[in-house]
Amino acid sequence: MQGILQGDRVLITGSSRGIGRAIALAMARAGAQVAIHYHRAAEAAELVAREIRELDRECIVVQGNLEDADQRARMIEAVSQQWGTIDVLVANAAATAFKPVTELRPYHLHRTYTVVVESLVDLVQRLLPLMTQGRHGRIITISSQGSHYALPRYASIGAGKAAMEAMTRYLAAELGPLGITCNAISPGVINTDSVRYYAAERYESFLSRIAEATPLGRLVQPDDIAAAVIMLASPYARMITGQVIQVDGGISLKTPGFEGV
Ligand SMILES: NC(=O)c1ccc[n+]([C@@H]2O[C@H](COP(=O)([O-])OP(=O)(O)OC[C@H]3O[C@@H](n4cnc5c(N)ncnc54)[C@H](OP(=O)(O)O)[C@@H]3O)[C@@H](O)[C@H]2O)c1
């Protein structure tokens, strides 16, 4: 897919690490100019930026806590000052507390929904003038299977991602007349810092059980998500909008309990 995003300007939230980092590097390899966003991991963000510049692609780095409206305004202002236009927003960053519903406190919910839902709406509103000046408009949200399934200790982010998917559909309907598409990608389990934190001491056995249960026979890799993002950002996806695309190797097709029947 080299060159398929040639000249596009893309902003990826939470691209210092994990899936966001892989998306940023893959989009740069596909020809895009990339705005890296991070919250705390300044050094990691600069490393990604250096790798992108080594590919001879323009890269800017913006910082901001997505929980904070002023910081969101400042980061979009920085993109606006440096570029003036944007073609693709990838809403990838997330923050949450992994707890059963009975242990969730209002601030846990507030934090998750602010980063996952409120910041999506705010960033889209702020980027719209830049996106309508761009070559085309693409919004890609990174959801999760917990939006649909009741996963252990996943209620806060799972409900947040369900709202994110609904918002993705509303954005698709409302921004379609401006030529902007909006789709979500729902990844399977991917080996990143957040999964290590989620599964804690059961991390390795969790990953091997997921790989075994996956019809395509392995864990999803960050680059598998990046490939789907590039497809959705590319001209090939010009009439796809309002969809949630599972990139999970087929694991969500199966219902536990039927093994050996
Ligand atoms: N890993 C999986 O198995 C999996 C499965 C399904 C869906 N997802 C989704 O994929 C996305 C990326 O997940 P990941 O596993 O790659 O996560 P990760 O490695 O933990 O990275 C999270 C990213 O979000 C940023 N971030 C966290 N809190 C933030 C805040 N308050 N404001 C701004 N940025 C913030 C982090 O910035 P800093 O580095 O600066 O802290 C980092 O770049 C998330 O939306 C997640 O829900 C992941």
The ligand as an ORCA input file, in Angstrom:
! r2SCAN-3c Opt
* xyz 0 1
  N      -4.630     -3.671     22.869
  C      -5.782     -4.280     22.608
  O      -5.910     -5.516     22.734
  C      -6.979     -3.507     22.165
  C      -8.123     -4.214     21.803
  C      -9.237     -3.507     21.367
  C      -9.195     -2.130     21.291
  N      -8.055     -1.447     21.654
  C      -8.071      0.004     21.549
  O      -6.971      0.444     20.771
  C      -6.555      1.746     21.208
  C      -5.068      1.720     21.506
  O      -4.826      0.752     22.504
  P      -3.348      0.300     22.912
  O      -3.492     -1.069     23.482
  O      -2.391      0.557     21.804
  O      -3.064      1.315     24.129
  P      -1.710      1.767     24.835
  O      -0.527      1.017     24.317
  O      -2.006      1.731     26.294
  O      -1.573      3.308     24.357
  C      -2.534      4.231     24.751
  C      -2.282      5.555     24.036
  O      -3.293      6.487     24.474
  C      -2.673      7.655     25.005
  N      -3.455      8.168     26.125
  C      -3.815      7.508     27.261
  N      -4.506      8.337     28.090
  C      -4.568      9.539     27.456
  C      -5.123     10.800     27.790
  N      -5.752     11.013     28.960
  N      -5.000     11.805     26.907
  C      -4.354     11.613     25.740
  N      -3.799     10.464     25.351
  C      -3.903      9.433     26.204
  C      -1.299      7.186     25.454
  O      -0.429      8.326     25.499
  P       0.991      8.285     26.330
  O       1.811      7.204     25.665
  O       1.581      9.627     26.141
  O       0.643      7.929     27.720
  C      -0.940      6.161     24.391
  O      -0.399      6.787     23.249
  C      -7.432      2.069     22.408
  O      -8.528      2.844     21.985
  C      -7.903      0.717     22.888
  O      -9.126      0.785     23.594
  C      -6.947     -2.109     22.095
*
